């Protein structure tokens, strides 16, 4: 990085777009994580495939992902949980 500086955001943007997503934000960070990004993508598995590419290249390791939900999406998840709750019986009960 010292001898050959590079635009890591551009490389990340190209990878995200190749997976069908949009890179919303990209930050280089300090602490436990070296970078943080926000991506909008229809299928999370497409983004995971892109992360596999980055990992396989050796450019990144120990990648962590977090899936965020809008309040509307989470409300629908709660409704879905309510509709399937009666089918579940806890082990041992």
Backbone torsions as a table, in degrees:
resi	resn	phi	psi	omega
1	UNK	NA	-29.0	-179.6
2	UNK	-78.5	-46.8	-178.8
3	UNK	-72.7	-34.2	-177.1
4	UNK	-135.4	78.6	178.3
5	UNK	-60.3	146.2	179.7
6	UNK	-139.3	156.5	178.0
7	UNK	-85.9	95.7	-176.7
8	UNK	-69.6	-28.2	177.4
9	UNK	-66.2	-41.5	179.8
10	UNK	-62.2	-42.6	179.2
11	UNK	-64.7	-41.2	179.6
12	UNK	-66.6	-43.4	179.3
13	UNK	-58.8	-44.6	-179.8
14	UNK	-61.3	-40.8	-179.9
15	UNK	-67.0	-45.7	179.7
16	UNK	-62.7	-44.1	-179.8
17	UNK	-66.2	-36.1	177.1
18	UNK	-63.2	-27.5	178.6
19	UNK	-86.2	-1.3	178.3
20	UNK	93.2	12.8	-178.5
21	UNK	-107.5	-179.0	176.9
22	UNK	-127.5	125.2	176.6
23	UNK	-79.8	112.9	-177.9
24	UNK	-84.6	-47.6	178.7
25	UNK	-142.5	152.9	177.6
26	UNK	-145.0	122.9	179.4
27	UNK	-130.4	138.3	166.9
28	UNK	-87.8	135.5	-171.3
29	UNK	-128.9	167.8	173.5
30	UNK	-110.4	165.0	179.0
31	UNK	100.3	-146.9	-175.9
32	UNK	-67.7	-24.4	-177.5
33	UNK	-117.3	142.5	-179.2
34	UNK	-88.0	-22.7	178.8
35	UNK	-154.3	161.6	176.7
36	UNK	-140.8	137.8	178.2
37	UNK	-141.2	153.6	175.0
38	UNK	-117.0	126.4	-176.4
39	UNK	-124.9	139.6	170.0
40	UNK	-108.2	125.5	-178.2
41	UNK	-153.3	143.2	-177.9
42	UNK	-69.8	-38.6	-175.6
43	UNK	-124.1	113.2	-178.1
44	UNK	-59.5	-27.8	179.7
45	UNK	-66.1	-28.7	175.7
46	UNK	-66.1	-40.0	177.4
47	UNK	-67.2	-39.8	178.0
48	UNK	-62.0	-36.5	176.4
49	UNK	-63.0	-41.4	178.1
50	UNK	-64.1	-39.0	178.2
51	UNK	-65.7	-33.4	175.6
52	UNK	-62.4	-39.5	178.6
53	UNK	-62.1	-46.6	179.6
54	UNK	-62.2	-43.0	179.5
55	UNK	-65.2	-42.4	-179.5
56	UNK	-65.2	-27.0	-179.9
57	UNK	-75.1	-17.5	-176.2
58	UNK	87.8	-3.1	-178.5
59	UNK	-74.4	-21.2	-179.2
60	UNK	-146.0	150.1	176.4
61	UNK	-146.1	165.0	179.9
62	UNK	53.5	42.9	-179.2
63	UNK	-69.0	140.5	177.4
64	UNK	-125.8	137.0	178.4
65	UNK	-121.8	149.7	176.1
66	UNK	-133.6	127.5	178.1
67	UNK	-96.3	124.6	178.7
68	UNK	-103.9	147.6	179.5
69	UNK	-122.9	141.2	172.5
70	UNK	-70.3	163.8	177.7
71	UNK	-60.1	-39.4	178.9
72	UNK	-63.2	-45.2	178.3
73	UNK	-61.3	-42.5	-178.2
74	UNK	-68.5	-35.2	175.6
75	UNK	-60.8	-42.3	178.1
76	UNK	-65.1	-36.9	177.5
77	UNK	-64.0	-42.2	178.0
78	UNK	-61.2	-42.4	179.3
79	UNK	-62.9	-42.2	179.2
80	UNK	-62.9	-42.3	178.1
81	UNK	-60.7	-41.0	178.6
82	UNK	-61.6	-36.3	-177.7
83	UNK	-76.1	-21.3	-180.0
84	UNK	-104.7	-5.9	-175.8
85	UNK	-58.1	-36.9	-176.8
86	UNK	-66.8	-17.7	-179.8
87	UNK	-83.3	-10.2	-175.5
88	UNK	-102.9	134.9	173.7
89	UNK	-128.9	122.1	-177.1
90	UNK	-60.7	140.6	177.4
91	UNK	-55.4	135.4	178.0
92	UNK	83.6	2.3	179.8
93	UNK	-111.2	NA	NA
